[in-house]
Amino acid sequence: MNYLRPVADLLPEWHCILPDPRAVGGSSGEPQGVMGELADLESLRESLGLRSWSVLGHSWGADLGLAYALEYPGCVQRLVCLAGTGRHNDRDWSAAYQASKHLEAEFRVEWNGAVGQALLTDWRQYVKQPTLLGRLARLKVSVTFLHMERDIRPPWFVRQLAELLPEGRFAELPGAGHYAWLTHGPQLQEALACALTPGACPHCSPTSP
């Protein structure tokens, strides 16, 4: 079962689609790079007959969602980056993450090591595009960066992105860890409803926690 099913269950009024990357879970195929994954998402949207959709990604999936919005902006109504890390390859960030890694609760996600390595290697090249920051600064998509207060992943990159994007917002879920649905289901449900419904949440003002 896709590990984000509990998150989808928090959104009963939404029709949630939970795709698995190639060679992961219920998907066949071979490991591929970032652009291949984005093309698969776009192909899925087209096959479903959707003119546009809202996109939610968790952790690295949040960063992939941002890349999807950047490559296919006209197809994204709004994007929620849930507990993402931002586009970076930073030693300080990695050091802070490693120093606190032992504090994070264990949570098993079905994955394929070859898929992860292929995507990570290609992602490190993707984020080095000379035009990346300029493209992000012109991205006209509503994006909410929903950070978990007790996530061991430092938030500074997503805060910077929230400031950079024209329609970027940063919000924080108090007391929650990386897998917030395990411990803060009702609070996460409310935060997601705010992020996915324009104008529904007075606390989600641009770039403010």
MONORHU-V972569 format. One record per pair of residues at least 12 apart in sequence whose ideal C-beta (glycine too) atoms are under 8 Angstrom apart, sorted by the first residue. I is the first residue (numbers start at 1). J is the second residue. D is the distance in Angstrom with one decimal. If there is no record, write none. Layout:
BEGIN
i->[I/I]
j->[J/J]
d->[D/D]
END
This chain:
BEGIN
i->[2/2/2/2/3/3/3/4/4/4/5/6/6/6/7/7/7/7/7/7/10/10/10/10/10/11/11/11/11/14/14/17/17/17/19/19/19/21/21/21/21/22/22/22/22/23/23/23/24/24/24/24/25/31/31/31/31/31/31/32/32/33/33/33/33/34/34/34/34/34/34/35/35/35/37/37/38/38/38/38/38/41/41/42/42/42/45/51/52/52/52/52/53/53/53/54/54/54/54/54/54/55/55/55/55/55/55/56/56/56/56/56/57/57/57/57/57/58/58/58/59/59/59/59/59/60/60/60/61/62/62/62/62/62/62/62/63/63/63/63/63/63/64/65/65/65/65/66/66/66/66/66/66/66/67/67/69/69/69/70/70/70/73/73/73/76/77/78/78/78/78/78/78/78/79/79/79/79/80/80/80/80/80/80/81/81/81/81/81/82/82/82/83/83/83/83/83/83/83/84/84/85/85/85/86/86/86/86/86/87/87/87/87/87/87/88/88/89/89/89/90/92/93/93/93/93/96/96/97/97/97/100/101/103/104/104/104/105/105/105/107/107/107/133/136/136/136/137/137/137/138/139/139/139/140/140/141/141/142/142/142/143/143/143/143/143/143/144/144/144/144/144/144/145/145/145/145/145/145/145/145/146/146/146/146/146/146/147/147/147/147/147/148/148/148/148/148/148/149/149/149/149/149/150/150/150/151/151/151/152/152/153/155/155/158/159/162/162/163/167/168/168/169/169/169/169/169/169/170/170/170/171/171/171/171/171/171/171/172/173/173/173/174/176]
j->[18/20/25/26/107/109/110/18/58/61/18/181/182/185/56/58/82/181/188/192/181/185/188/189/192/189/192/193/196/54/196/44/48/53/40/41/44/37/40/115/119/36/37/40/115/112/114/115/110/111/112/115/110/112/114/115/117/118/119/118/119/118/119/121/122/64/67/119/122/123/126/71/122/126/64/119/64/67/68/71/72/68/72/68/72/75/75/75/74/75/76/77/75/76/77/76/77/78/79/80/196/68/69/76/78/79/80/79/80/82/192/196/79/80/81/82/84/82/83/84/82/83/84/85/178/84/85/119/84/80/81/82/83/84/85/145/81/84/85/86/87/123/119/79/80/81/84/79/81/84/87/136/143/161/87/126/139/141/143/135/136/139/139/140/141/141/142/141/142/143/144/195/196/198/141/142/143/144/143/144/146/192/195/196/143/144/145/146/158/146/180/192/146/147/148/151/153/178/180/145/158/153/157/158/156/157/158/160/161/126/127/132/136/157/161/127/157/124/127/128/157/154/153/154/156/157/152/154/152/153/154/152/152/152/152/177/178/177/179/182/178/179/182/164/161/164/165/164/165/166/166/165/166/167/166/167/165/167/167/169/198/161/162/165/167/168/169/169/170/171/194/195/204/158/159/161/162/168/169/170/171/171/172/173/191/192/195/159/170/171/172/173/172/173/176/177/178/180/172/173/174/175/176/175/176/177/176/177/178/177/178/178/170/172/170/207/206/207/207/206/206/207/195/204/205/206/207/208/207/208/209/191/194/195/203/204/208/209/209/187/188/191/187/188]
d->[4.0/6.2/6.2/8.0/8.0/4.9/7.0/5.8/6.0/7.9/6.4/4.7/7.9/7.7/7.4/7.0/7.6/5.5/7.5/7.6/6.7/6.4/6.2/4.1/6.2/7.6/6.3/7.7/7.4/7.8/7.1/7.3/7.3/7.9/7.5/6.9/5.8/5.9/7.5/6.0/7.6/7.5/7.5/6.7/7.0/4.9/7.1/5.0/6.9/6.2/5.2/5.6/5.6/7.1/4.7/4.5/7.5/3.7/7.4/6.3/7.9/6.4/6.9/7.9/3.6/7.2/6.2/6.4/4.8/5.6/4.8/7.6/7.8/7.9/6.3/6.7/7.4/6.1/5.1/5.3/7.2/5.5/8.0/7.6/5.5/6.8/6.0/7.8/7.1/5.0/6.4/5.0/7.0/7.1/6.4/7.4/4.8/5.0/7.3/7.5/5.8/6.2/6.7/5.6/7.7/4.9/7.3/7.5/4.3/6.2/7.4/7.6/7.8/7.5/6.2/6.7/6.9/4.6/5.8/7.7/7.7/5.5/6.5/7.3/6.9/7.5/7.1/7.7/7.9/7.8/3.7/5.6/6.6/2.9/7.6/7.9/7.3/5.2/6.0/6.8/6.3/7.4/8.0/5.5/7.7/6.1/7.8/6.6/6.0/7.3/7.0/8.0/7.0/7.5/7.9/6.7/6.5/4.8/6.8/5.9/6.6/6.0/6.1/6.5/5.4/5.0/7.6/6.9/4.2/7.3/7.4/7.4/6.5/7.2/5.9/7.1/4.6/7.3/7.8/5.1/6.1/6.6/4.6/6.4/6.5/7.0/4.8/6.8/6.7/5.1/7.9/7.7/7.1/6.7/5.2/5.6/7.0/5.2/7.1/6.6/5.9/5.4/6.3/7.3/8.0/2.8/4.7/7.0/5.4/7.9/4.3/6.8/7.9/7.2/7.4/6.6/5.0/5.4/6.3/7.8/7.4/8.0/7.9/5.4/7.5/6.7/7.8/4.8/5.9/5.7/7.0/3.7/6.3/5.9/5.3/6.7/6.3/6.4/6.9/7.3/7.8/4.9/7.2/7.0/6.9/5.7/6.1/5.5/7.2/7.3/7.3/5.7/6.8/7.8/6.1/6.7/7.8/6.4/4.5/7.8/6.9/7.8/7.7/5.5/6.3/5.1/7.0/4.8/7.9/6.1/7.9/3.9/6.4/4.2/7.6/6.2/5.0/6.8/6.8/5.0/7.2/5.2/7.6/6.6/5.8/7.5/6.1/8.0/6.8/7.2/4.9/7.3/7.4/5.3/4.2/5.7/5.9/5.3/5.4/6.2/5.1/5.8/6.0/6.2/6.2/4.8/7.5/5.9/4.7/7.9/7.1/6.8/7.9/7.6/6.5/7.9/7.7/5.0/5.3/7.5/6.8/6.6/7.8/5.3/7.1/5.3/6.5/7.6/5.6/7.0/6.1/6.4/7.4/7.1/7.0/5.2/7.9/6.2/4.5/5.9/6.3/5.5/7.6/6.9]
END
